[in-house]
Amino acid sequence: MSSDARFDLPGVPTAPPQAEELSADRRRTLRQAELLAAGRHPIGLFVKRQVRLHPDAAPHDDRKAEGLRCGGCRFLTVVGHHTRSYLKCGRVSLSHSAASDIRRSWPACERFEAQEANQ
């Protein structure tokens, strides 16, 4: 018997346990996954407009599948800030916000351009 059980009255529902609050990063990750599943690129959250996935983009739910990904785009940029590095899309305004971070594994957006072979 839990210590709180002795105060429970028969037939009176107890309060549900408090739902765990999700961090802003976790909420953003879930929203990004929803967008990818809907055929839209998560960078749209940052630029405040819908950005479609490239027709030849890799599937969002299989990181090993063939197809175009942000990691192969020539606009993928590494931005250093203090002691860390962040991946950003050079096609949009660069910021030091996590909202504009890109993941190499994401399916490519409609504005994808392949990296040159000598890079």
C-alpha positions in Angstrom: 0.0 0.0 0.0 1.4 3.4 -1.0 1.5 6.1 1.6 -1.1 8.1 -0.4 -3.4 5.0 -0.7 -4.5 5.4 2.9 -6.1 8.7 2.1 -8.0 7.5 -1.0 -11.8 7.3 -0.5 -13.6 4.4 -2.0 -15.5 5.4 -5.2 -13.7 8.8 -5.5 -11.3 9.0 -8.4 -7.8 10.0 -7.7 -6.0 12.7 -9.6 -4.1 11.5 -12.6 -0.3 11.6 -12.4 1.2 14.9 -13.7 2.1 14.7 -17.4 5.8 15.2 -18.0 6.5 18.5 -19.6 8.4 18.2 -22.8 11.4 20.5 -23.4 11.4 22.9 -26.2 14.0 20.8 -28.1 11.9 17.7 -27.7 8.7 19.5 -28.9 10.6 20.8 -31.9 12.0 17.3 -32.8 8.4 15.9 -32.7 7.1 18.7 -34.9 10.0 18.2 -37.3 9.1 14.5 -37.5 5.5 15.3 -38.2 6.5 17.6 -41.0 8.7 15.0 -42.6 6.0 12.4 -42.5 3.7 14.9 -44.2 6.2 15.5 -47.1 7.4 18.9 -45.9 10.9 19.9 -44.8 11.5 21.1 -41.2 13.4 24.2 -42.3 9.9 25.5 -43.0 9.4 26.0 -39.3 12.3 28.5 -39.3 11.5 30.3 -42.6 7.8 30.5 -41.7 6.5 28.9 -45.0 6.0 25.4 -46.3 9.0 23.8 -47.9 8.3 20.6 -49.8 10.6 17.6 -50.0 12.6 16.9 -53.1 10.9 14.4 -55.4 14.0 12.2 -55.2 14.4 12.6 -51.4 15.1 9.6 -49.2 12.2 8.3 -47.1 12.0 10.1 -43.8 11.6 7.0 -41.8 14.6 5.0 -43.1 18.0 6.5 -42.6 19.7 3.8 -44.6 17.5 4.1 -47.7 18.7 5.5 -51.0 17.7 9.0 -51.9 18.7 12.6 -51.6 19.5 14.0 -48.1 20.5 17.3 -46.6 24.0 15.8 -46.0 24.6 15.8 -49.7 23.5 19.3 -50.4 25.9 22.0 -51.4 24.1 24.5 -49.2 24.8 22.6 -46.0 27.0 24.8 -43.9 28.9 24.2 -40.7 28.7 27.2 -38.3 31.1 27.4 -35.4 29.9 29.1 -32.2 32.1 29.1 -29.2 33.3 25.5 -28.8 30.5 23.8 -30.8 29.6 23.4 -34.5 26.1 23.5 -35.9 24.7 22.4 -39.3 22.7 25.1 -41.1 21.2 25.6 -44.5 23.0 28.3 -46.5 19.8 29.1 -48.4 18.2 30.7 -45.4 19.3 33.3 -42.9 21.8 31.7 -40.6 21.1 32.1 -36.9 22.5 30.8 -33.7 19.1 29.3 -32.9 18.4 25.6 -32.6 15.3 26.2 -34.7 17.5 26.6 -37.8 19.7 23.6 -37.2 19.7 20.9 -40.0 20.3 17.2 -39.7 22.4 15.5 -42.4 20.0 12.5 -42.4 16.9 14.6 -43.2 15.4 14.0 -46.7 16.4 16.8 -49.1 14.2 19.8 -49.7 12.9 20.9 -53.1 15.8 23.3 -53.4 18.5 20.6 -53.1 21.7 21.0 -55.2 24.3 18.2 -55.0 27.7 19.0 -53.6 30.5 19.2 -56.1 32.7 16.2 -56.4 35.9 17.9 -55.1 34.4 18.9 -51.7 
